[in-house]
């Protein structure tokens, strides 16, 4: 039985596309870049922001940090709640909690923002721990997963990661735990399969069934 379930946040528990893309556009415009290709903005959903500015726009380390600062300038006042839980997510968390599972969140998003979002949408009462990054230090998601395993003194076989991008699959496998990929999130077609997700589900009801059966 998978007793401990670790969720990604963006693209897994909530549809944060509007807020993230608006804030990325805001940050790019501060550098004189007016991005009109919405699909490029969506590439920022999932991986750490600084890495994305460097990978997709060739920013230096210094400029990437400036861009992250501009992103957060808008995100913490407006973009934070340009967001919504996927239909059925809160009910799923309640059912899993009632079944005796320990529920955690591990996200690349700053922890203080993550907690505000989870509080706002009524998810916090069902969660046993929430791990995210600080405002100034990036922690690998695989290390967050390992920390949860160590915190609860469980075997890796008792834990499972749930996420929507290859980064979640890669982090889970690096930490030695299984990963369920959710294709209703933001992964391009075929990404979760290529990354080697142990299971893939396409709706929240199917995710609920899968988790209750593990």
Steps between C-alpha positions, in 0.01 A plus 500: 500500500624850414451668837663834413394697193707797383336749263646758269298824509484680163332284235420227751285649775429838340473646152740792540553567130348848492699637792833350399485604135385853585788539745757360256377743236530785754857401583602468134353841418728656762785385271331636189385155386138495384414132474192428287541121480287372788643148469846635589364661816345166601847340498561677831238293680679233702877556500682759715454851362866602482588190299214570260605860434849375423392206287223662296629857468876466548512716812821518703490390864475864607219588257313180587496604865379849404224341291394277790481809721276677245285187467446487876424873509177431311440147627481584871243773445293385200615176342479290816126454470471495120462133571241233584494144632422237239145371534481226761841564658375606843262204513788271403718633781216446749446141386871421516531655844197304622667181371796561734755625248760761589482781242785735414584765243845542344525793260765715334285803581605707804350342809344822627302540174407131497356518850291807413359325192421178687340695785295710257354194329430305818756224448725559800282310753559178303878541470753371750799688360574763236851537360609767256795725433611806691500831318877484455595133487395230254473147641475204264161332511670163542649629826154609615370149433791344690435739789139384521604133497752569777261721698241225529748215529341301219639283223519642149248237392237658726518838322378614161543831319220652291592760239428630153849556352811296429673692778270330751566156355875557492504633857293208630720240334817676616361478854412133446121526507230429240328780310148536366485743210183703445446582135229757577780738604755686291726233353532495121357187342721199559723667760384290797534178303850592385599591856395154618208580729393182681132576439324768296144621559304758306234622744467578869242219555742248348781638714280457808423138406867430429620640832232322705596171335873524574 
